[in-house]
Amino acid sequence: MAPPAVRVGLTRHKVLPDGRRRTFVRVRIGDDVHRLWFDTRNDVPFLEYDKGDLWVGPLMLVAMRRGENLRLADPISPGRRAKLRQIRSTYAAWFPDRMSDSTRIKCPPSNRPAPGRVERLIDRVPGSGRLASRRDDRVAAACFTGGVDSFHTLLDRRDELGAIVYAFGLDIPRRMGPQRKRVTATLEAIAAETDLQLLTATTNLREVLVHAELAKWGRELHGATLASLGTLFSPVISKLFIPSSDVRSPQVGWGSHPVIDPLWTSDRLEVAYHCEDHVRQDKVALLADEPLAQRYLRVCYMRFQEANCGTCKKCQRTMALLTLVGRLDRFPTFTQPLDVDLLASQGVDAVNELNIIRNALAFAAKHPGHDDIEAAYRRLIADGEARLGAEALLVD
């Protein structure tokens, strides 16, 4: 009997009644069959080869959690296949209690067309007059939600970028219509002001895999899913920047990580982690006087309204940093003052979150006059260390 496996069918495409293009696949996980899909505008070409690259990252992590193999009906590119063993061993070392390094991947060989004889000659004969026909017109792109990390990447890499990328269903639930319209309008305004192309997609991947408790989003899945999103757009982009989180230590596991994200690079797409040298408070300080960020910064994940809610963890912690640098009043997307008591009460659930607060406390010490914020940070650190136990000793 064949060993148990997560089984991924052939990738299929169709044009929806509204003209959008859907890329979808059927996946068998245990006794359940799921249909995963991405929708894009009608001007984004479908993938033509090595379509397994779209699914191998997220579904390999699901298979590792189940201690099963992964079988794909579509090929994956040699460039991505070569790095999967390192990704598996890293995840297994980070999460030995829930991820197995025994997962093996089986799929057909790459079906990328080999260059013909004439094309090979053109490559070797500069000035043949036909080299221009092989020019790669694709652009570099950055994942962009409108938050601190993505704004920092946008502004830091502005001269390199040709597009920003966003997917409904990853940040905002795909069925939240009014919120979707507001976020779309904001993204369109930012793209217009920066003269960048806006590439948007909609997907059910997070909804299916996370809601069915097949994987954890932040700690495991989101970097692999962003690499899949980049693969979806690889007919028009050649490089994808994933804005850095505050995780830098090779010992601290997180779904988007400087050790892992570049390993999702394939033959068709370079994946880059940007920029691990800046932690959250450094980015906030750099953005504090940027008019574009002041007008549009959106960190809130609670209500997805026009302005930030002002009460969730992300809002309170961003507002505290802006208060430390004396710029909160310049950000109209925060419509209420910082509540330091609320800030202090919003516990710490993960080691990377604890390290963010530790860094913020060191930052506060360089901006005297905010004893109440420093006290709130110390309370959060004590809470996190008590809650996380030995894991709290892992320091970036």
Summary of the structure (lengths in Angstrom):
residues: 396
radius of gyration: 22.1
end to end distance: 45.2
largest distance: 71.1
contacts: 1273
relative contact order: 0.11
helix: 43%
strand: 17%
